[in-house]
Structure formats: C-alpha cells, structure tokens
Amino acid sequence: MDSDLSDADSVGDLSFEAESPLAPPAELLERLPSCDWLLQGDRRQIFFPPLEAPGRPQEQRCWSPFLEHGRVPVVTEEVAREALLNFVNSKCCYGSAAATDLIIQELRQQTLCRYRLETFSESRISEWTFQPFTNHSVDGPQRGTSPRLWDIEVQVPPMFQEDTRKFQVPHSSLVKECHRCHGRGRYRCSGCHGASTVRCPSCSGAKRKAKPARRCPMCSGSGRQRCSTCSGRGNKTCATCKGEKKLLHFIQLVIVWKNSLFEFVSEHQLDCPGELLAKAKGETLFKDENTMVYPIIDFPLREISLASQRAIAEHNATLASRARVLQQAC
C-alpha cells in the first residue's frame, strides 16, 4: 500500500514536469530596459553596443625608413649553425656531432612580411536565470529602474586578455513559487511512487526462494526492500529549489571579452609549415595600437596592403553589430 497517499496534496508527481520553464515570468520580461537587442536561442538576448564616435584621423606614412636594407636581419653562418644545434638539442636521440662539423656552403636569404591584426572586443548578453530563494533581501523594481545593460560599469580586464564574467542586473529580481515542485519543496519518489519500498529484486516479491525452498534472505521474507532512490523516505527534496519552495528569478548580464586574430604572410617559396613561420622571429617594421587602427596604404608589397584592408573589414563586419571594440593592435 502507498504509505504517502494521504499526503498527495503536499507532494507533487514530476513525471511530466520540465526541468525549467519554457519562458521567464512575464513580470521579469516587463522589466527589461528599453534598448536594442536580438533574441537568440536558449532565451538569451544579445544587446547591440552603442554607436562609437569616429576615431583619430588617418595618418599618412612614408614606408622608406621601415624598409631600409640595414633593418633586415642578416643570417650569418654562426647564427644558422646555432639554430641547427638548438634544434638538435631539443631532440632526445639526435647527436650534435654532424651539426657541429657540418660545412655550410651557401646561405640563401629570403625576406617575408607578416601582417597581424588583433582585435579585443566586449560583448554583452542578457539571460534570465533563477536560484533557490533563502529569504534574503530582494533587489526588485521597488528599489529603482534597471539600468541599460551597456550603462552598467564593470572593471575591464587588461587589454587582449580574454575573460567571461556574470553579473546580476540591479533591480531585476522577482520571487516566485518553484515551477518544478509547485511550491511544495519536495516531490514523490519516482522509484517507489511514494511507497518507501520496492519489490524485492531477488524473489520478485514472492517472499521465498524456489531453489532451495527457503525464505528470501535479501528481503527477510517480506517481499519488499527499502527504496534506494529516496532511502525509504517516499519523497525527495526538489533539486530546483533545494527544498526552499520559492525561486529568485533575475536577469543576468554575461560579459565576454574576446580576442579576434587575423594573420597573413606574404608570398614565398619556402617549403616551411605555416605554424613554424608564425613562430619565426624578425624585425618589427611597423606597430600600431589604438581603439581603432587604419588599413595600411601604399606599402611596397601590395599584398600586405590588401591583407590589412581585408583584415579590418572582416573584423568590423563580424563585430560591429554585436560587440564593442576596445582595442586593436597590428
């Protein structure tokens, strides 16, 4: 017999209950600040960044000083041999004798140019969430109007260091009955259906074992065992509200700081993997860092100028509608 049938009005059956509601409470949506947003999956909203003022005027550059022959690193025989020995020493089973005695007959030098654009941006996403309500103070609309999400001031991490942080939007909290247990704080165990015991798996409830004929040792002849799902209580604490019966709903601001990288290497005839070229050291011909950098114009290698224009255009197209560019470096 179900020992908890008399308590049916205080213990819910969650067989068909969703883990979380399909939509946030209407009262919570009404509290969203009026600003541009884009509804995305998983009940998230991407808020468009405010329009930025134009950056500094573009400067004209003379590239001659950057490409003087004296600034191009020269690889001597000593430098080449040292690089070879460093490579040999990085391998556990390589001997250094051949590299030490190797006669270098010719060194062919080829100059490459690499353009790299790094864009550090900030995006803000609003999502509704909830947590068990433990009778603490509620920062609701009675304390004021929720600020626009881009007006909330936060500490920005060091430039070009990616990070993700979450903040509770001020004055956006709302206390409601738990949607999972309907405010009961517990629900009927799905393993024993509230009976606290289940049929003995050894004797299938027959109380005796057929071969040899004797009382079932697992259930001591009762035909039933204590339910392992609820430890014999017949009900379980609601996992959503942790037994508190109420939930605190609020709007959560998720801020993502991210680096976007574009890299281009000028045309060459080197039989060398791209990942090794990316690690190669050389002379920095030009460096610019600002809120917004400009494309390189009239560089002696036209492909570098085109790559610069393409990189900035791609980053602007990708980030303009959903992120704020904080810093660029090339």
C-alpha positions as CSV (number, residue, x, y, z in Angstrom):
1,M,0.0,0.0,0.0
2,D,1.2,3.5,-0.8
3,S,2.1,5.0,2.6
4,D,2.1,8.6,1.4
5,L,-1.3,8.7,-0.4
6,S,-2.8,10.8,2.3
7,D,-0.1,13.3,1.7
8,A,-0.8,13.6,-2.0
9,D,-1.8,17.2,-1.7
10,S,1.7,18.2,-0.5
11,V,3.9,16.0,-2.6
12,G,3.9,16.5,-6.4
13,D,4.4,14.0,-9.2
14,L,7.2,15.2,-11.5
15,S,6.8,12.6,-14.2
16,F,5.9,15.1,-16.8
17,E,7.3,18.3,-15.3
18,A,10.0,20.2,-17.3
19,E,13.3,20.9,-15.5
20,S,12.9,24.6,-16.2
21,P,10.0,26.7,-17.5
22,L,10.0,27.4,-21.2
23,A,9.8,31.2,-20.7
24,P,10.7,33.6,-18.0
25,P,8.0,35.1,-15.8
26,A,6.1,37.9,-17.7
27,E,6.8,40.3,-14.8
28,L,10.5,39.8,-15.4
29,L,10.3,40.5,-19.1
30,E,8.4,43.7,-18.5
31,R,11.4,44.9,-16.5
32,L,13.9,44.7,-19.4
33,P,15.5,48.1,-20.1
34,S,14.5,49.6,-23.4
35,C,17.4,49.1,-25.7
36,D,18.3,47.3,-28.9
37,W,18.5,43.6,-28.5
38,L,18.4,40.4,-30.6
39,L,16.6,37.3,-29.3
40,Q,18.8,34.2,-29.6
41,G,18.3,30.6,-28.6
42,D,18.2,29.4,-25.0
43,R,16.3,32.6,-24.0
44,R,19.3,34.8,-24.4
45,Q,19.4,38.3,-25.8
46,I,22.4,40.0,-27.4
47,F,22.4,43.7,-26.8
48,F,23.8,45.9,-29.6
49,P,26.6,48.2,-28.4
50,P,26.2,51.9,-28.5
51,L,27.5,53.8,-31.5
52,E,31.1,54.9,-31.1
53,A,32.4,58.3,-32.1
54,P,34.8,58.3,-35.1
55,G,38.4,57.6,-34.2
56,R,41.5,59.7,-34.8
57,P,42.2,60.9,-38.4
58,Q,44.2,58.6,-40.6
59,E,47.9,59.4,-40.8
60,Q,49.9,59.3,-44.0
61,R,53.1,57.1,-43.7
62,C,56.3,57.0,-45.5
63,W,57.5,53.4,-45.7
64,S,61.1,54.1,-46.9
65,P,62.6,54.2,-43.3
66,F,60.9,51.0,-42.4
67,L,62.4,49.1,-45.4
68,E,65.9,50.2,-45.3
69,H,68.3,47.4,-46.1
70,G,70.1,47.8,-42.7
71,R,66.9,46.9,-40.8
72,V,66.6,43.5,-42.5
73,P,68.2,40.9,-40.2
74,V,71.1,39.1,-41.8
75,V,71.5,35.3,-41.1
76,T,75.3,34.6,-40.7
77,E,76.9,31.1,-40.7
78,E,77.2,31.3,-36.9
79,V,73.5,32.2,-36.5
80,A,72.5,29.3,-38.8
81,R,74.6,26.8,-37.0
82,E,73.4,27.9,-33.6
83,A,69.8,27.5,-34.8
84,L,70.6,24.0,-36.1
85,L,72.3,23.0,-32.8
86,N,69.3,24.3,-30.8
87,F,67.0,22.1,-32.9
88,V,69.3,19.1,-32.5
89,N,69.5,19.6,-28.7
90,S,65.7,19.7,-28.5
91,K,65.5,16.1,-29.7
92,C,66.4,13.4,-27.2
93,C,68.0,11.0,-29.6
94,Y,69.8,13.3,-32.0
95,G,73.6,13.6,-31.9
96,S,75.2,17.0,-32.3
97,A,78.5,15.9,-34.0
98,A,77.1,16.2,-37.5
99,A,75.6,19.6,-36.9
100,T,78.8,20.8,-35.3
101,D,81.1,19.6,-38.2
102,L,78.6,20.4,-41.0
103,I,80.2,22.6,-43.7
104,I,77.7,25.3,-44.8
105,Q,78.4,26.1,-48.4
106,E,75.6,28.6,-49.2
107,L,73.0,30.6,-47.3
108,R,70.0,31.9,-49.3
109,Q,68.1,34.6,-47.6
110,Q,64.5,35.5,-48.4
111,T,62.6,38.3,-46.8
112,L,59.0,37.8,-45.8
113,C,56.5,40.2,-44.4
114,R,53.8,39.2,-42.0
115,Y,50.7,41.3,-41.1
116,R,48.9,40.5,-37.9
117,L,45.7,42.2,-36.6
118,E,44.4,41.6,-33.1
119,T,41.0,43.0,-32.1
120,F,40.0,43.0,-28.4
121,S,36.2,43.3,-28.1
122,E,33.5,43.2,-25.5
123,S,30.0,41.7,-26.0
124,R,27.1,41.7,-23.6
125,I,24.4,39.1,-23.4
126,S,21.3,39.1,-21.2
127,E,19.8,35.9,-19.9
128,W,17.2,35.1,-17.3
129,T,18.1,32.7,-14.6
130,F,17.0,31.7,-11.1
131,Q,18.3,30.3,-7.8
132,P,16.7,29.0,-4.6
133,F,15.2,31.8,-2.5
134,T,16.6,31.8,1.0
135,N,14.7,34.7,2.5
136,H,17.4,37.2,1.9
137,S,16.7,40.8,0.7
138,V,15.3,41.1,-2.8
139,D,16.6,43.8,-5.2
140,G,13.4,44.3,-7.1
141,P,11.8,47.1,-9.1
142,Q,10.7,48.8,-5.9
143,R,14.4,49.9,-5.5
144,G,14.6,51.6,-8.9
145,T,14.6,51.0,-12.6
146,S,17.1,48.5,-14.1
147,P,19.9,50.3,-16.0
148,R,20.5,49.7,-19.6
149,L,23.0,46.9,-20.0
150,W,25.7,48.9,-21.7
151,D,25.4,51.5,-18.9
152,I,26.4,49.1,-16.2
153,E,30.1,49.9,-15.3
154,V,32.4,46.9,-14.8
155,Q,36.1,46.5,-14.4
156,V,37.6,45.7,-17.8
157,P,40.4,43.1,-17.8
158,P,43.9,44.0,-19.1
159,M,43.8,44.6,-22.9
160,F,43.9,41.4,-25.0
161,Q,43.3,39.1,-22.1
162,E,40.2,37.0,-22.7
163,D,37.7,36.6,-19.9
164,T,34.0,36.0,-19.1
165,R,32.1,37.4,-16.2
166,K,28.5,37.3,-15.0
167,F,26.6,40.0,-13.1
168,Q,23.1,40.3,-11.6
169,V,21.4,43.2,-13.2
170,P,20.3,45.7,-10.4
171,H,16.6,45.9,-9.6
172,S,15.7,42.9,-11.7
173,S,14.9,40.3,-9.1
174,L,11.5,38.6,-8.6
175,V,10.4,35.9,-6.1
176,K,8.0,33.2,-7.4
177,E,6.8,29.8,-6.5
178,C,9.1,27.0,-7.7
179,H,7.8,25.8,-11.1
180,R,9.3,22.3,-10.6
181,C,7.6,21.3,-7.3
182,H,4.8,23.9,-7.4
183,G,6.0,25.4,-4.1
184,R,5.9,22.1,-2.2
185,G,9.7,21.8,-1.7
186,R,9.6,18.0,-2.4
187,Y,8.2,15.5,-4.8
188,R,7.1,11.9,-4.8
189,C,9.9,9.5,-5.5
190,S,9.8,8.1,-9.0
191,G,11.4,4.8,-7.9
192,C,8.8,3.7,-5.3
193,H,6.0,6.1,-6.2
194,G,5.9,7.3,-2.6
195,A,5.6,3.8,-1.0
196,S,9.1,4.0,0.5
197,T,9.7,0.3,-0.5
198,V,10.0,-1.6,-3.8
199,R,9.5,-5.2,-4.8
200,C,12.5,-7.4,-3.8
201,P,14.6,-8.0,-6.9
202,S,15.8,-11.3,-5.6
203,C,12.5,-13.1,-5.1
204,S,10.3,-10.7,-7.2
205,G,8.0,-10.2,-4.2
206,A,7.3,-13.9,-3.6
207,K,9.0,-13.8,-0.2
208,R,10.6,-17.2,-0.7
209,K,13.2,-18.7,-3.0
210,A,12.1,-21.7,-5.0
211,K,15.5,-23.4,-5.2
212,P,16.2,-24.3,-2.5
213,A,12.8,-23.6,-0.9
214,R,13.5,-21.2,1.9
215,R,12.7,-17.6,3.0
216,C,14.3,-15.0,0.8
217,P,17.5,-13.8,2.6
218,M,17.6,-10.4,0.8
219,C,14.2,-9.2,2.0
220,S,13.9,-11.4,5.1
221,G,10.7,-12.9,3.7
222,S,8.8,-9.5,3.4
223,G,8.9,-9.5,-0.4
224,R,9.9,-5.8,-0.4
225,Q,13.1,-3.7,0.1
226,R,13.7,-0.1,1.1
227,C,13.8,2.1,-1.9
228,S,17.4,3.1,-2.7
229,T,16.3,6.1,-4.8
230,C,14.8,8.0,-1.8
231,S,16.4,6.0,1.0
232,G,13.0,4.8,2.1
233,R,11.5,8.3,2.6
234,G,9.0,8.1,-0.2
235,N,9.8,11.6,-1.5
236,K,12.8,13.6,-2.5
237,T,13.8,17.2,-1.9
238,C,13.2,19.3,-5.0
239,A,16.5,19.7,-6.8
240,T,15.5,23.0,-8.4
241,C,14.6,25.0,-5.3
242,K,16.6,22.8,-2.8
243,G,13.5,22.5,-0.7
244,E,13.1,26.2,-0.3
245,K,9.7,26.2,-2.2
246,K,10.4,29.5,-3.8
247,L,12.9,30.8,-6.5
248,L,14.5,34.1,-7.0
249,H,14.3,35.0,-10.7
250,F,16.6,37.7,-12.1
251,I,18.2,39.0,-15.2
252,Q,21.9,38.1,-15.5
253,L,24.4,40.0,-17.6
254,V,27.1,37.9,-19.3
255,I,30.1,39.9,-20.5
256,V,32.6,38.2,-22.8
257,W,36.0,39.8,-23.6
258,K,37.5,38.1,-26.6
259,N,40.4,38.4,-29.0
260,S,39.9,38.1,-32.7
261,L,43.1,37.4,-34.7
262,F,43.9,37.8,-38.4
263,E,47.3,36.8,-39.7
264,F,48.8,36.9,-43.2
265,V,52.3,36.0,-44.6
266,S,53.4,37.4,-47.9
267,E,54.0,35.1,-50.8
268,H,57.2,33.0,-50.6
269,Q,58.9,29.9,-52.0
270,L,59.9,28.4,-48.7
271,D,59.0,24.8,-48.0
272,C,58.1,25.5,-44.4
273,P,54.9,24.8,-42.4
274,G,52.8,27.8,-41.7
275,E,52.8,27.2,-37.9
276,L,56.6,27.4,-37.9
277,L,56.6,30.7,-39.9
278,A,54.1,32.1,-37.4
279,K,56.7,31.5,-34.6
280,A,59.6,32.9,-36.6
281,K,61.3,36.0,-35.2
282,G,62.1,39.0,-37.2
283,E,62.3,42.8,-37.3
284,T,59.1,44.8,-36.4
285,L,58.7,47.2,-39.3
286,F,55.6,48.9,-38.0
287,K,53.3,48.7,-35.0
288,D,50.1,50.5,-34.2
289,E,47.8,50.1,-31.2
290,N,44.6,52.2,-30.7
291,T,40.9,51.9,-30.2
292,M,40.7,51.6,-34.0
293,V,43.6,51.1,-36.4
294,Y,43.5,52.0,-40.0
295,P,44.4,49.9,-43.1
296,I,48.0,50.1,-44.3
297,I,48.1,52.1,-47.6
298,D,50.8,52.2,-50.2
299,F,53.0,49.5,-48.6
300,P,55.7,48.4,-51.1
301,L,54.3,44.9,-51.1
302,R,50.7,45.4,-52.4
303,E,49.5,42.1,-50.9
304,I,50.3,43.4,-47.4
305,S,48.2,46.5,-48.0
306,L,45.3,44.3,-49.3
307,A,45.6,41.9,-46.4
308,S,45.4,44.9,-44.0
309,Q,42.3,46.2,-45.6
310,R,40.7,42.8,-45.7
311,A,41.5,42.1,-42.0
312,I,40.0,45.3,-40.7
313,A,36.9,44.9,-42.9
314,E,36.4,41.3,-41.7
315,H,36.7,42.2,-38.0
316,N,34.4,45.2,-38.4
317,A,31.8,43.2,-40.2
318,T,31.9,40.4,-37.6
319,L,31.9,42.6,-34.5
320,A,30.1,45.8,-35.4
321,S,26.6,44.6,-34.7
322,R,27.1,42.6,-31.5
323,A,30.3,43.7,-29.8
324,R,32.2,46.8,-28.8
325,V,35.8,47.1,-30.0
326,L,38.0,48.2,-27.1
327,Q,41.4,48.0,-28.7
328,Q,43.2,47.0,-31.9
329,A,46.8,46.2,-32.5
330,C,48.6,45.5,-35.7
